[in-house]
Amino acid sequence: MTVYGFHASHEQVPPADLLAAVMRAEQAGFTAAMCSDHFSPWSSRQGESGFAWSWLGAALQATRLSYGVVNAPGQRYHPAIIAQAIGTLASMYPGRFWAALGTGEASNEHITGGGWPNKATRQRRLEHSVEVMRKLLQGEEVSHDGLVTVDRARLWTLPDEPPALLGAAVSVATAERCARWADGMITVAAEEDHLRRMIAAYKDNGGRGKVCLQVHVSYHPDEDEALRIAHEQWRTNVFAPPFCWDTDSVESFDQAAEHVRPEAMHAAVRISSDPGRHAEWLNSYAGLGFDAIYVHHVGQEQSGFIDVFGERVLPQLEVTRP
């Protein structure tokens, strides 16, 4: 069976409203949650970007769900600071927190003024960061010279057991590389053949732990409105790498998306007014072998989506708790 979680999008929803949404999602039957960790939204229309780590403490206290966050250590965040944040939350809420680590996007990381390294350098920097974070979460004193620098760091508040550090991957090559160090993998919805290759690349190369999926959906009782919501809110997210990694401003994303047609949204978002169709899509993803699926409704208003999915979609799925 599969864990079905609620994805909290800090780029789109004010943090207080997002906290109310995740509480509602728990009541509706979602059994887990995860959130983004952005400094900037993808579009001026999204218009938010709350600090994920403040919100996570509140959300863990307000619900009984497990939570994850996708984070990019090494530039905007020093890995020792993220290890401290992870250790604190895992200490306060044992067994309920994980982090997925990736190489990041320029739209969030450029704020340090340190330039934006190429993908190969970012990948090595991530792996240096993971090495530092694992040692810190095991209680070691760490000094490190390389693509990140650490001088005699030690975490004094530690969980009884280090939480899982997943690898965030969108390509087969990255999934294979994550297998070297990660406690699991998370990716985003794509064509099923690609997702099968992602799972195989991770597991066949020794990858351990759960494999997770984030799915973007747009639901509204009116089909045209569901498409309008997806186009209005998520058309800046249809671009493949490296454009989405290397573009560094909301203005540039908005300009690039000016000519994205509404019909193009179907390639990036599951759009339907039919709850049964959404259940079919989610069951199909579960059938590929994903242990957890996190559902992100790309609209800013979350209540209708949560209620309908709780009443009419989740009952059609084999839902389990983590």
Salt bridges, closest charged atoms under 4 A:
GLU11 OE2 - HIS38 NE2 3.56
ASP37 OD1 - ARG76 NH1 3.80
GLU109 OE2 - ARG76 NE 3.39
GLU127 OE2 - ARG177 NE 2.55
GLU131 OE2 - LYS135 NZ 3.37
ASP151 OD2 - ARG152 NH2 2.98
ASP183 OD2 - ARG134 NH1 3.12
ASP183 OD1 - ARG208 NH2 2.78
GLU192 OE1 - ARG196 NH2 3.51
ASP193 OD1 - ARG196 NH1 2.86
GLU225 OE2 - ARG228 NH2 2.85
ASP246 OD1 - ARG122 NH1 3.93
ASP254 OD1 - ARG45 NH1 3.45
GLU263 OE1 - ARG261 NE 3.38
GLU280 OE1 - ARG277 NH1 2.99
ASP307 OD2 - ARG24 NH2 2.57
